[in-house]
Amino acid sequence: MRGLTARGTGMFPVANCTNHSCDPNVASVTRHADLTLELVAIKPIAAGDELFISYIDESQPYADRQAQLRREYRFDCRCPRCVAEGQ
């Protein structure tokens, strides 16, 4: 893209192991000043709960979310939100 300069490659092992949900409990935030990535809680998380991020724009309708996840990530989402909306 015009105006963007590659600055290197990031290794984010915790974020890379975070599964998808259309109702995530964390968001990934990149701090541009030091190029770090943080997972920030966006809902209460109890000890032992799995962390979920959204790989896509979760504000899309169910069918659009499913289509994008199939196309780009090769899976059908079966998170609780998709199960409820797909009935």
CYANA upper distance limits for C-alpha pairs under 8 A (distance plus 0.5 A):
 12 PHE  CA     16 ASN  CA      6.48
 12 PHE  CA     37 LEU  CA      7.82
 13 PRO  CA     17 CYS  CA      6.89
 14 VAL  CA     18 THR  CA      7.12
 15 ALA  CA     28 SER  CA      8.18
 15 ALA  CA     39 LEU  CA      7.80
 18 THR  CA     51 LEU  CA      6.80
 18 THR  CA     52 PHE  CA      6.32
 18 THR  CA     53 ILE  CA      7.01
 19 ASN  CA     51 LEU  CA      7.72
 19 ASN  CA     52 PHE  CA      5.73
 19 ASN  CA     53 ILE  CA      6.84
 19 ASN  CA     54 SER  CA      8.48
 20 HIS  CA     24 PRO  CA      7.77
 20 HIS  CA     52 PHE  CA      5.89
 20 HIS  CA     53 ILE  CA      5.64
 20 HIS  CA     54 SER  CA      5.51
 20 HIS  CA     55 TYR  CA      6.39
 21 SER  CA     52 PHE  CA      6.18
 21 SER  CA     53 ILE  CA      6.52
 21 SER  CA     54 SER  CA      5.81
 21 SER  CA     55 TYR  CA      8.25
 21 SER  CA     77 CYS  CA      7.92
 21 SER  CA     79 CYS  CA      6.08
 22 CYS  CA     53 ILE  CA      8.48
 22 CYS  CA     54 SER  CA      6.24
 22 CYS  CA     58 GLU  CA      5.77
 22 CYS  CA     77 CYS  CA      8.45
 22 CYS  CA     79 CYS  CA      7.17
 22 CYS  CA     81 ARG  CA      6.95
 22 CYS  CA     82 CYS  CA      7.59
 23 ASP  CA     52 PHE  CA      8.48
 23 ASP  CA     54 SER  CA      7.80
 23 ASP  CA     58 GLU  CA      7.79
 23 ASP  CA     79 CYS  CA      8.14
 23 ASP  CA     80 PRO  CA      8.43
 23 ASP  CA     81 ARG  CA      6.88
 24 PRO  CA     42 ILE  CA      8.31
 24 PRO  CA     51 LEU  CA      8.19
 24 PRO  CA     52 PHE  CA      5.41
 24 PRO  CA     53 ILE  CA      5.37
 24 PRO  CA     54 SER  CA      6.24
 25 ASN  CA     41 ALA  CA      6.43
 25 ASN  CA     42 ILE  CA      5.86
 25 ASN  CA     43 LYS  CA      5.58
 25 ASN  CA     44 PRO  CA      7.84
 25 ASN  CA     45 ILE  CA      7.62
 25 ASN  CA     51 LEU  CA      6.80
 25 ASN  CA     52 PHE  CA      6.08
 25 ASN  CA     53 ILE  CA      7.10
 26 VAL  CA     39 LEU  CA      6.43
 26 VAL  CA     40 VAL  CA      5.71
 26 VAL  CA     41 ALA  CA      4.83
 26 VAL  CA     42 ILE  CA      5.65
 26 VAL  CA     43 LYS  CA      7.56
 26 VAL  CA     51 LEU  CA      6.95
 26 VAL  CA     52 PHE  CA      6.47
 26 VAL  CA     53 ILE  CA      5.95
 27 ALA  CA     39 LEU  CA      6.02
 27 ALA  CA     40 VAL  CA      5.78
 27 ALA  CA     41 ALA  CA      7.06
 27 ALA  CA     42 ILE  CA      7.15
 27 ALA  CA     53 ILE  CA      6.16
 27 ALA  CA     54 SER  CA      7.97
 28 SER  CA     37 LEU  CA      7.07
 28 SER  CA     38 GLU  CA      6.12
 28 SER  CA     39 LEU  CA      5.10
 28 SER  CA     40 VAL  CA      6.84
 28 SER  CA     53 ILE  CA      7.67
 29 VAL  CA     37 LEU  CA      6.08
 29 VAL  CA     38 GLU  CA      5.68
 29 VAL  CA     39 LEU  CA      6.82
 29 VAL  CA     40 VAL  CA      7.58
 30 THR  CA     35 LEU  CA      6.88
 30 THR  CA     36 THR  CA      6.23
 30 THR  CA     37 LEU  CA      4.93
 30 THR  CA     38 GLU  CA      6.88
 31 ARG  CA     35 LEU  CA      5.79
 31 ARG  CA     36 THR  CA      5.81
 31 ARG  CA     37 LEU  CA      6.70
 31 ARG  CA     38 GLU  CA      8.19
 32 HIS  CA     36 THR  CA      7.64
 41 ALA  CA     45 ILE  CA      7.84
 45 ILE  CA     49 ASP  CA      6.76
 54 SER  CA     58 GLU  CA      7.17
 56 ILE  CA     65 ARG  CA      7.89
 56 ILE  CA     68 GLN  CA      8.27
 56 ILE  CA     69 LEU  CA      8.14
 57 ASP  CA     65 ARG  CA      8.17
 58 GLU  CA     65 ARG  CA      7.40
 60 GLN  CA     64 ASP  CA      6.61
 60 GLN  CA     65 ARG  CA      6.45
 61 PRO  CA     65 ARG  CA      6.76
 62 TYR  CA     66 GLN  CA      6.69
 62 TYR  CA     82 CYS  CA      7.29
 62 TYR  CA     85 GLU  CA      7.18
 62 TYR  CA     86 GLY  CA      7.77
 63 ALA  CA     67 ALA  CA      6.60
 64 ASP  CA     68 GLN  CA      6.64
 65 ARG  CA     69 LEU  CA      6.64
 66 GLN  CA     70 ARG  CA      6.61
 66 GLN  CA     76 ASP  CA      6.66
 66 GLN  CA     77 CYS  CA      6.99
 67 ALA  CA     71 ARG  CA      6.57
 68 GLN  CA     72 GLU  CA      6.34
 68 GLN  CA     73 TYR  CA      8.23
 69 LEU  CA     73 TYR  CA      5.58
 69 LEU  CA     74 ARG  CA      6.73
 69 LEU  CA     75 PHE  CA      6.52
 69 LEU  CA     76 ASP  CA      7.11
 69 LEU  CA     77 CYS  CA      7.77
 70 ARG  CA     74 ARG  CA      4.79
 70 ARG  CA     75 PHE  CA      5.43
 70 ARG  CA     76 ASP  CA      6.47
 77 CYS  CA     82 CYS  CA      7.00
 78 ARG  CA     82 CYS  CA      6.15
 78 ARG  CA     83 VAL  CA      6.14
 79 CYS  CA     83 VAL  CA      6.69
 80 PRO  CA     84 ALA  CA      6.68
 81 ARG  CA     85 GLU  CA      6.62
 82 CYS  CA     86 GLY  CA      6.19
 83 VAL  CA     87 GLN  CA      7.10
